């Protein structure tokens, strides 16, 4: 890297801020030029292979995440699908209630309690 001819010690804070802004603008300009040149080079190399750059890279959708999606009906009341003789109900979601677990252990089926 070339040594700069600018003496930073003799610049005021305002002049340093202005110099930083100009340097960042020049860096962004050079990065965009390098990016455009790289895209052009890769497009030409892909064309030499008889394919497009998109086909070479492959179109990718949204990145996959391991985040669990929330149900659209979360927090809403759900109609009961099963009712015990005592009037207890179960929607069929989540863990089976104890009354239904005991009844199935005794040989009854869930359909016997269907609403």
Backbone as a ProteinNet text record, in pm:
[ID]
protein_1_A
[PRIMARY]
XXXXXXXXXXXXXXXXXXXXXXXXXXXXXXXXXXXXXXXXXXXXXXXXXXXXXXXXXXXXXXXXXXXXXXXXXXXXXXXXXXXXXXXXXXXXXXXXXXXXXXXXXXXXXXXXXXX
[TERTIARY]
84.7	0	89.4	56.1	137.5	118.7	224.5	221	151.6	54.7	-21.3	61.6	41.7	113.2	35.6	-75.3	-157	-104.3	-78.7	-33.2	-156.9	-197.1	-319.1	-309.5	-189.9	-172.8	-205.4	-193.1	-218	-361.8	-447.9	-586.7	-674.6	-776.3	-872.4	-970.5	-1052.6	-1151.4	-1249.3	-1289	-1381.7	-1318.2	-1190.8	-1120.9	-1100.7	-1073.9	-1059.2	-1192	-1301.5	-1433.4	-1462.7	-1431.6	-1452.5	-1364.6	-1240.4	-1148.7	-1199.9	-1254.2	-1309	-1427.3	-1516.1	-1632	-1588.5	-1488.1	-1438.6	-1372.6	-1298.4	-1231.9	-1335.2	-1440.3	-1544.3	-1619	-1644.6	-1712.2	-1624.9	-1495.2	-1402.5	-1394.4	-1391.3	-1388.5	-1513.6	-1631.1	-1757	-1758	-1706.7	-1699.6	-1610.7	-1495.2	-1402.3	-1459.2	-1526.1	-1586.1	-1695.9	-1776.7	-1883.1	-1822.9	-1714.5	-1646.7	-1590.1	-1528.7	-1473.1	-1584.3	-1696.2	-1809.9	-1864.2	-1881.6	-1932.3	-1835.8	-1705.4	-1605.7	-1609.8	-1626	-1632.6	-1757.3	-1870.8	-1994.1	-1978	-1918	-1895.8	-1803.5	-1697.1	-1603.3	-1671.1	-1748.1	-1814.9	-1923.7	-1992.3	-2093	-2027.1	-1912	-1839.5	-1789.5	-1738.7	-1689.6	-1804.3	-1919.3	-2035.2	-2083.9	-2084.8	-2126.7	-2032.3	-1903.1	-1806.6	-1837.9	-1899.3	-1939.2	-2078.7	-2143.5	-2276	-2389	-2368.6	-2474.8	-2481.3	-2592.8	-2606.5	-2548.6	-2522.3	-2469.2	-2571.9	-2700.8	-2806.9	-2811.9	-2795.3	-2796.7	-2674.8	-2563	-2440.9	-2452.6	-2501.7	-2514.1	-2634.5	-2742.5	-2865.7	-2946.2	-3068.4	-3156.3	-3190	-3172.4	-3199.7	-3312.6	-3402.6	-3514.7	-3469.9	-3565	-3535.2	-3453.6	-3361	-3280	-3365.6	-3335	-3409.7	-3362.5	-3455.3	-3421.2	-3476.4	-3426.1	-3475.8	-3572.5	-3631.3	-3725.4	-3862.8	-3924.5	-4054.8	-4161.5	-4249.7	-4355.1	-4471.7	-4532.6	-4645.9	-4772.9	-4860	-4987.1	-5069	-5146.2	-5230.7	-5343.6	-5385	-5497.8	-5453.8	-5329.9	-5278.7	-5357.8	-5399.5	-5470.7	-5620.6	-5669.4	-5812.9	-5873.5	-6000.1	-6070.4	-6094.4	-6079.9	-6100	-6213.1	-6298.5	-6414.1	-6368.4	-6439.2	-6407.3	-6443.2	-6357.4	-6383.2	-6416.5	-6378.5	-6402.7	-6458.8	-6555.5	-6615.8	-6625	-6584.7	-6591.2	-6733.5	-6767.3	-6899.9	-6918.5	-6809.9	-6818.6	-6828.4	-6820.8	-6832.3	-6699.5	-6588.6	-6458.7	-6441.2	-6373.2	-6357.1	-6210	-6186.8	-6051.9	-6067	-5983.4	-5993.3	-5925	-5847.9	-5775.4	-5634	-5598.9	-5464.1	-5388.1	-5257.6	-5173.7	-5180.7	-5136.1	-5129.4	-5269.6	-5287	-5416.8	-5444.5	-5565.1	-5595.5	-5599.7	-5583.4	-5577.5	-5704.1	-5819.3	-5944.3	-5953.5	-5901.5	-5905.7	-5796.6	-5683.3	-5576.1	-5623.9	-5692.2	-5744.8	-5850.1	-5936.2	-6043	-5986.6	-5884.7	-5825	-5749.6	-5694.4	-5626.2	-5727.1	-5850.3	-5955.9	-6017.3	-5971	-6017.5	-6112.8	-6148.3	-6237.1	-6152.8	-6217.2	-6146.8	-6179	-6098.5	-6123.7	-6257.4	-6291.8	-6415.3	-6538.5	-6524.9	-6636.5	-6672.3	-6578.8	-6599.7	-6611.3	-6620.9	-6629.4	-6756.8	-6746.7	-6860.9	-6937.1
-117.2	0	123.8	219	338.8	431.3	497.3	592.9	719.3	766.9	885.3	1011.3	1110.3	1237.5	1334.7	1290.5	1375.4	1363.7	1477.8	1480.1	1490.5	1376.7	1371.5	1452.5	1470.4	1544.3	1692.1	1745.5	1888.9	1918.2	1815.2	1836.1	1854.9	1940	1959.2	1842.3	1834.9	1727.6	1733	1853.9	1870.6	1824.2	1858.3	1816.4	1664.1	1604.7	1459	1389.5	1443.6	1387.1	1393.5	1505.1	1522.5	1424.3	1406.5	1314.2	1169.6	1132.6	998.5	975	1074.2	1061.2	1044.9	1122	1110.6	974.7	925.7	796.1	683.1	691.4	588.9	589.7	709.4	719.8	659.2	683.8	629.2	477.5	426.9	282.3	216.2	274.5	219.2	217.5	324.3	333.9	223.4	201.6	98.1	-42.4	-64	-195.2	-225.1	-125.5	-145.7	-174.3	-106.2	-132.5	-273.7	-316.7	-451.8	-555.7	-529.2	-621	-633.8	-521.4	-523.2	-598.5	-577.2	-646	-796.4	-836.9	-978.7	-1043.7	-975.4	-1028.2	-1043.2	-944.7	-950.5	-1067.2	-1085.1	-1194.7	-1330.4	-1345.9	-1473	-1501.6	-1397.4	-1414.6	-1463.6	-1405.9	-1447.3	-1590.8	-1627.7	-1764.8	-1865.1	-1829	-1917.9	-1933.4	-1823.5	-1829.7	-1919.5	-1918.6	-2004.5	-2151.8	-2181.2	-2317.9	-2350.7	-2250.5	-2271.8	-2262.2	-2189.1	-2172.7	-2027.9	-1995.3	-1859.7	-1855	-1735.5	-1719.2	-1765.6	-1738.8	-1782.9	-1935.1	-2002.2	-2148.5	-2203.1	-2133.9	-2177	-2164.4	-2052	-2026.6	-2099.6	-2102.7	-2164.9	-2063.9	-2046.5	-1953.7	-2013.1	-1934	-1979.9	-1897.7	-1966.1	-1897.7	-1836.8	-1809.8	-1754.5	-1855	-1808.4	-1902	-1981.1	-2108.6	-2193.6	-2166.1	-2168.7	-2149.2	-2264.6	-2281.5	-2385.3	-2327.5	-2215.9	-2151.3	-2213.6	-2252.5	-2316	-2212.8	-2246	-2153.6	-2163.2	-2051	-2044.5	-2073.4	-2152.4	-2183	-2056	-2049.2	-1932.9	-1919.3	-2031.1	-2026.7	-2031.7	-1996.5	-1997.8	-1899.9	-1947.4	-1861.5	-1859.5	-1920.5	-1922.6	-2047.9	-2039.4	-2155.9	-2256.9	-2383.1	-2490.8	-2577.5	-2618.4	-2698.7	-2832.7	-2878.9	-3008	-3120.4	-3219.8	-3336.6	-3459.7	-3455.6	-3569.5	-3518.6	-3594.3	-3554	-3677.4	-3659	-3769.6	-3777.6	-3888.2	-3898.6	-3792	-3742.4	-3639.5	-3499.6	-3486	-3355.1	-3290.3	-3355.2	-3299.4	-3312.4	-3214.7	-3216.4	-3212.4	-3254.1	-3248.8	-3218.8	-3126.9	-3085.5	-3181.9	-3275.5	-3368.3	-3322.3	-3206.5	-3153	-3165.8	-3180.4	-3187.5	-3323.6	-3328	-3453.1	-3503.9	-3635.2	-3694.6	-3677.7	-3633.3	-3613	-3745.8	-3735.5	-3855.8	-3938.8	-3873	-3948.6	-4033.3	-3981.1	-4056.8	-4164	-4136.4	-4235.9	-4355.7	-4328.8	-4437.9	-4517.9	-4446.9	-4515.6	-4603.3	-4555.5	-4636.8	-4755.3	-4739.8	-4851.8	-4959	-4918.3	-5012.6	-5080.5	-5044.2	-5109.2	-5027.3	-4907.5	-4822.7	-4750.2	-4697.9	-4623.2	-4474.8	-4395	-4250.8	-4219	-4295.7	-4270.8	-4289.7	-4368.4	-4386.3	-4255.1	-4161.9	-4033.3	-3916.3	-3947.3	-3841.7	-3761.7	-3632.3	-3542.2	-3538.8
0	0	0	-81.1	-95.6	23.9	61.2	171.5	122.9	199	161.9	185.4	98.9	114.1	203.1	259.2	345.4	488.2	550.3	689.3	778.3	834.5	914.8	1043.2	1094.7	1219.9	1203.8	1084.9	1061.9	1021.4	1011	971.3	1094.5	1077.9	1187.1	1187	1291.4	1302.8	1185.4	1146.7	1034.2	903.5	884.3	762.4	759.5	875.6	883.3	850.5	902.1	873.9	724.2	663.8	519.6	441.1	485.4	418.8	429.6	546.5	566.3	472.6	460.9	373.5	227.7	186.4	49.2	25.4	124.3	111.4	104.2	186.4	183.2	50.5	-3.4	-133	-242.9	-238.4	-338.2	-324.7	-200.4	-178.1	-234.2	-207.4	-258.2	-411.1	-470.7	-616.7	-674.3	-612.7	-660.7	-638.4	-526.3	-500.9	-602.8	-636	-734.2	-871.8	-905.9	-1033.1	-1037.6	-927.3	-920.7	-927.7	-864.2	-867.4	-1009.4	-1076.7	-1214.2	-1306	-1287	-1369.5	-1344.3	-1219.3	-1185.7	-1245.8	-1237.6	-1297.2	-1447.5	-1510.6	-1655.6	-1691.8	-1614.3	-1639.7	-1621	-1513.9	-1487.9	-1591.9	-1638.2	-1742.7	-1870.9	-1904.2	-2025	-2011.2	-1895.8	-1875.1	-1878.2	-1822.4	-1826.7	-1970.2	-2047.3	-2187.2	-2266.6	-2234.6	-2302.6	-2276.6	-2163.1	-2131	-2184.5	-2245	-2302.7	-2202.6	-2095.6	-1996.7	-1950.8	-1888.5	-1835.3	-1694.4	-1648	-1513.4	-1410	-1436	-1345	-1336.3	-1450.7	-1451.5	-1378	-1390.8	-1324.5	-1173.3	-1128.8	-985	-928.6	-1005.1	-957.3	-879.3	-920.7	-848.9	-713.8	-610.8	-476.2	-418.6	-350.7	-286.1	-154.5	-73.1	58.6	138.8	219.1	296.6	393.8	405.6	498.2	639.6	727.3	867.8	948	1063.8	1152.4	1255.1	1219.7	1309.2	1289.2	1396	1390.4	1357.7	1265.4	1226.5	1324.2	1351.7	1443	1363.7	1421.7	1355.7	1341.6	1235.4	1211.7	1310.9	1371	1464.1	1609.6	1636.4	1772.8	1858.7	1974.1	2068.2	2047.9	1940.1	1915	1976.3	2014.7	2069.6	1959.7	1996.5	1901	1952.8	1864.3	1903.9	1960.2	2059.6	2122.1	2026.1	2018.7	1934	2017.8	2145.3	2234.6	2367.2	2424.1	2550.6	2640	2766.6	2863.3	2919.5	2983.6	3048.3	3156	3213.6	3317.1	3258	3125.4	3061.3	3026	3058.2	3021.3	2870.3	2810.2	2664.8	2625.2	2500.9	2442.4	2294.6	2245.5	2105.6	2009.7	2063.5	1976.9	1950	2003.5	1986.9	2117.3	2102.6	2221.1	2286.2	2407.3	2482	2516.5	2506.4	2537.6	2687.3	2724	2866.4	2942.3	3073	3157.4	3148.7	3144.6	3138.9	3012.5	2901.8	2777.3	2774.5	2836.6	2846.7	2928	3040	3123.5	3048.2	2974.7	2901.9	2789.7	2720.3	2613.6	2671.9	2791.8	2858.2	2898.4	2921.5	2957.6	2835.3	2716.6	2595.3	2511.2	2553.5	2473.7	2368	2267.3	2163.2	2176.5	2112.4	2115.1	2047.4	1945	1872.4	1959.7	2067.6	2161.3	2229.3	2234	2302.4	2204.8	2075.4	1974.8	1991.4	1968.4	1982.3	1852.3
[MASK]
+++++++++++++++++++++++++++++++++++++++++++++++++++++++++++++++++++++++++++++++++++++++++++++++++++++++++++++++++++

